[in-house]
C-alpha cells in the first residue's frame, strides 16, 4: 500500500541498523528478541508511554508517538 507508515517493528529494524551502521538484512531476526506482531499492536494502541526492550546490544524504546530511540547498553 503506497504511502503507508512503516510498522513499529520495521522502524525499529531500520533505526538499529542506522545505529550499528549495518544493512537491516544483516541484523539478527527481531522475532528472536521480541514478538514483532505484538510490538506493532501494542504501539499502535498506545496513547501515552512507551515500550522498551533490548536488541543487539541496544536498549530500544518505541514511544507512543511512534518515535524509536536507540541507546547502546553499557558493557559490564
CNS distance restraints for C-alpha pairs under 8 A (distance, minus, plus):
assign (resid   6 and name CA) (resid  10 and name CA) 5.86 0.50 0.50
assign (resid   6 and name CA) (resid  11 and name CA) 6.27 0.50 0.50
assign (resid   7 and name CA) (resid  11 and name CA) 6.26 0.50 0.50
assign (resid   7 and name CA) (resid  40 and name CA) 6.11 0.50 0.50
assign (resid   8 and name CA) (resid  12 and name CA) 6.14 0.50 0.50
assign (resid   8 and name CA) (resid  39 and name CA) 6.97 0.50 0.50
assign (resid   8 and name CA) (resid  40 and name CA) 5.24 0.50 0.50
assign (resid   8 and name CA) (resid  43 and name CA) 6.85 0.50 0.50
assign (resid   8 and name CA) (resid  44 and name CA) 7.98 0.50 0.50
assign (resid   8 and name CA) (resid  62 and name CA) 7.32 0.50 0.50
assign (resid   8 and name CA) (resid  66 and name CA) 6.71 0.50 0.50
assign (resid   9 and name CA) (resid  13 and name CA) 6.32 0.50 0.50
assign (resid   9 and name CA) (resid  30 and name CA) 7.82 0.50 0.50
assign (resid   9 and name CA) (resid  36 and name CA) 5.65 0.50 0.50
assign (resid   9 and name CA) (resid  37 and name CA) 7.83 0.50 0.50
assign (resid   9 and name CA) (resid  39 and name CA) 6.73 0.50 0.50
assign (resid   9 and name CA) (resid  40 and name CA) 6.11 0.50 0.50
assign (resid  10 and name CA) (resid  14 and name CA) 6.35 0.50 0.50
assign (resid  11 and name CA) (resid  15 and name CA) 5.96 0.50 0.50
assign (resid  11 and name CA) (resid  68 and name CA) 6.96 0.50 0.50
assign (resid  12 and name CA) (resid  16 and name CA) 6.03 0.50 0.50
assign (resid  12 and name CA) (resid  60 and name CA) 7.50 0.50 0.50
assign (resid  12 and name CA) (resid  62 and name CA) 7.80 0.50 0.50
assign (resid  12 and name CA) (resid  68 and name CA) 6.30 0.50 0.50
assign (resid  13 and name CA) (resid  17 and name CA) 6.06 0.50 0.50
assign (resid  13 and name CA) (resid  24 and name CA) 6.14 0.50 0.50
assign (resid  13 and name CA) (resid  27 and name CA) 7.90 0.50 0.50
assign (resid  13 and name CA) (resid  30 and name CA) 7.35 0.50 0.50
assign (resid  14 and name CA) (resid  18 and name CA) 6.25 0.50 0.50
assign (resid  14 and name CA) (resid  24 and name CA) 5.93 0.50 0.50
assign (resid  15 and name CA) (resid  19 and name CA) 6.36 0.50 0.50
assign (resid  15 and name CA) (resid  68 and name CA) 6.98 0.50 0.50
assign (resid  15 and name CA) (resid  69 and name CA) 7.93 0.50 0.50
assign (resid  15 and name CA) (resid  70 and name CA) 7.27 0.50 0.50
assign (resid  16 and name CA) (resid  20 and name CA) 6.23 0.50 0.50
assign (resid  16 and name CA) (resid  24 and name CA) 7.93 0.50 0.50
assign (resid  16 and name CA) (resid  58 and name CA) 7.92 0.50 0.50
assign (resid  16 and name CA) (resid  70 and name CA) 6.61 0.50 0.50
assign (resid  17 and name CA) (resid  21 and name CA) 5.69 0.50 0.50
assign (resid  17 and name CA) (resid  22 and name CA) 5.10 0.50 0.50
assign (resid  17 and name CA) (resid  23 and name CA) 5.90 0.50 0.50
assign (resid  17 and name CA) (resid  24 and name CA) 5.11 0.50 0.50
assign (resid  17 and name CA) (resid  27 and name CA) 7.16 0.50 0.50
assign (resid  18 and name CA) (resid  22 and name CA) 6.56 0.50 0.50
assign (resid  18 and name CA) (resid  23 and name CA) 7.94 0.50 0.50
assign (resid  19 and name CA) (resid  70 and name CA) 7.33 0.50 0.50
assign (resid  22 and name CA) (resid  26 and name CA) 6.54 0.50 0.50
assign (resid  22 and name CA) (resid  27 and name CA) 7.53 0.50 0.50
assign (resid  23 and name CA) (resid  27 and name CA) 7.25 0.50 0.50
assign (resid  27 and name CA) (resid  56 and name CA) 7.92 0.50 0.50
assign (resid  28 and name CA) (resid  32 and name CA) 7.53 0.50 0.50
assign (resid  28 and name CA) (resid  56 and name CA) 7.67 0.50 0.50
assign (resid  29 and name CA) (resid  33 and name CA) 7.73 0.50 0.50
assign (resid  30 and name CA) (resid  34 and name CA) 6.20 0.50 0.50
assign (resid  30 and name CA) (resid  35 and name CA) 7.66 0.50 0.50
assign (resid  30 and name CA) (resid  36 and name CA) 6.83 0.50 0.50
assign (resid  30 and name CA) (resid  55 and name CA) 7.47 0.50 0.50
assign (resid  31 and name CA) (resid  35 and name CA) 5.21 0.50 0.50
assign (resid  31 and name CA) (resid  36 and name CA) 5.83 0.50 0.50
assign (resid  33 and name CA) (resid  54 and name CA) 7.31 0.50 0.50
assign (resid  33 and name CA) (resid  55 and name CA) 6.32 0.50 0.50
assign (resid  34 and name CA) (resid  39 and name CA) 7.35 0.50 0.50
assign (resid  34 and name CA) (resid  53 and name CA) 7.74 0.50 0.50
assign (resid  35 and name CA) (resid  39 and name CA) 6.15 0.50 0.50
assign (resid  36 and name CA) (resid  40 and name CA) 6.12 0.50 0.50
assign (resid  37 and name CA) (resid  41 and name CA) 6.22 0.50 0.50
assign (resid  38 and name CA) (resid  42 and name CA) 5.93 0.50 0.50
assign (resid  39 and name CA) (resid  43 and name CA) 6.05 0.50 0.50
assign (resid  40 and name CA) (resid  44 and name CA) 6.00 0.50 0.50
assign (resid  41 and name CA) (resid  45 and name CA) 6.32 0.50 0.50
assign (resid  42 and name CA) (resid  46 and name CA) 6.39 0.50 0.50
assign (resid  43 and name CA) (resid  50 and name CA) 7.61 0.50 0.50
assign (resid  43 and name CA) (resid  51 and name CA) 7.41 0.50 0.50
assign (resid  43 and name CA) (resid  62 and name CA) 7.28 0.50 0.50
assign (resid  43 and name CA) (resid  63 and name CA) 7.58 0.50 0.50
assign (resid  43 and name CA) (resid  64 and name CA) 6.09 0.50 0.50
assign (resid  43 and name CA) (resid  66 and name CA) 7.23 0.50 0.50
assign (resid  44 and name CA) (resid  64 and name CA) 7.74 0.50 0.50
assign (resid  46 and name CA) (resid  50 and name CA) 7.63 0.50 0.50
assign (resid  46 and name CA) (resid  64 and name CA) 5.20 0.50 0.50
assign (resid  47 and name CA) (resid  64 and name CA) 5.88 0.50 0.50
assign (resid  47 and name CA) (resid  65 and name CA) 7.99 0.50 0.50
assign (resid  48 and name CA) (resid  63 and name CA) 7.91 0.50 0.50
assign (resid  48 and name CA) (resid  64 and name CA) 5.34 0.50 0.50
assign (resid  48 and name CA) (resid  65 and name CA) 8.00 0.50 0.50
assign (resid  49 and name CA) (resid  63 and name CA) 6.25 0.50 0.50
assign (resid  49 and name CA) (resid  64 and name CA) 5.57 0.50 0.50
assign (resid  50 and name CA) (resid  61 and name CA) 6.49 0.50 0.50
assign (resid  50 and name CA) (resid  62 and name CA) 5.51 0.50 0.50
assign (resid  50 and name CA) (resid  63 and name CA) 4.29 0.50 0.50
assign (resid  50 and name CA) (resid  64 and name CA) 5.42 0.50 0.50
assign (resid  51 and name CA) (resid  61 and name CA) 5.54 0.50 0.50
assign (resid  51 and name CA) (resid  62 and name CA) 5.29 0.50 0.50
assign (resid  51 and name CA) (resid  63 and name CA) 6.60 0.50 0.50
assign (resid  52 and name CA) (resid  59 and name CA) 6.76 0.50 0.50
assign (resid  52 and name CA) (resid  60 and name CA) 5.47 0.50 0.50
assign (resid  52 and name CA) (resid  61 and name CA) 4.24 0.50 0.50
assign (resid  52 and name CA) (resid  62 and name CA) 6.44 0.50 0.50
assign (resid  53 and name CA) (resid  59 and name CA) 5.78 0.50 0.50
assign (resid  53 and name CA) (resid  60 and name CA) 5.43 0.50 0.50
assign (resid  53 and name CA) (resid  61 and name CA) 6.66 0.50 0.50
assign (resid  54 and name CA) (resid  58 and name CA) 5.52 0.50 0.50
assign (resid  54 and name CA) (resid  59 and name CA) 4.61 0.50 0.50
assign (resid  54 and name CA) (resid  60 and name CA) 5.88 0.50 0.50
assign (resid  55 and name CA) (resid  59 and name CA) 6.54 0.50 0.50
assign (resid  55 and name CA) (resid  60 and name CA) 6.76 0.50 0.50
assign (resid  57 and name CA) (resid  72 and name CA) 6.29 0.50 0.50
assign (resid  57 and name CA) (resid  73 and name CA) 5.77 0.50 0.50
assign (resid  58 and name CA) (resid  70 and name CA) 6.24 0.50 0.50
assign (resid  58 and name CA) (resid  71 and name CA) 5.41 0.50 0.50
assign (resid  58 and name CA) (resid  72 and name CA) 4.39 0.50 0.50
assign (resid  58 and name CA) (resid  73 and name CA) 5.13 0.50 0.50
assign (resid  59 and name CA) (resid  70 and name CA) 5.82 0.50 0.50
assign (resid  59 and name CA) (resid  71 and name CA) 5.16 0.50 0.50
assign (resid  59 and name CA) (resid  72 and name CA) 6.21 0.50 0.50
assign (resid  59 and name CA) (resid  73 and name CA) 6.09 0.50 0.50
assign (resid  60 and name CA) (resid  68 and name CA) 6.95 0.50 0.50
assign (resid  60 and name CA) (resid  69 and name CA) 5.75 0.50 0.50
assign (resid  60 and name CA) (resid  70 and name CA) 4.73 0.50 0.50
assign (resid  60 and name CA) (resid  71 and name CA) 6.56 0.50 0.50
assign (resid  61 and name CA) (resid  68 and name CA) 5.69 0.50 0.50
assign (resid  61 and name CA) (resid  69 and name CA) 5.06 0.50 0.50
assign (resid  61 and name CA) (resid  70 and name CA) 6.53 0.50 0.50
assign (resid  62 and name CA) (resid  66 and name CA) 6.06 0.50 0.50
assign (resid  62 and name CA) (resid  67 and name CA) 5.78 0.50 0.50
assign (resid  62 and name CA) (resid  68 and name CA) 4.57 0.50 0.50
assign (resid  62 and name CA) (resid  69 and name CA) 6.42 0.50 0.50
assign (resid  63 and name CA) (resid  67 and name CA) 5.25 0.50 0.50
assign (resid  63 and name CA) (resid  68 and name CA) 6.38 0.50 0.50
assign (resid  63 and name CA) (resid  69 and name CA) 7.88 0.50 0.50
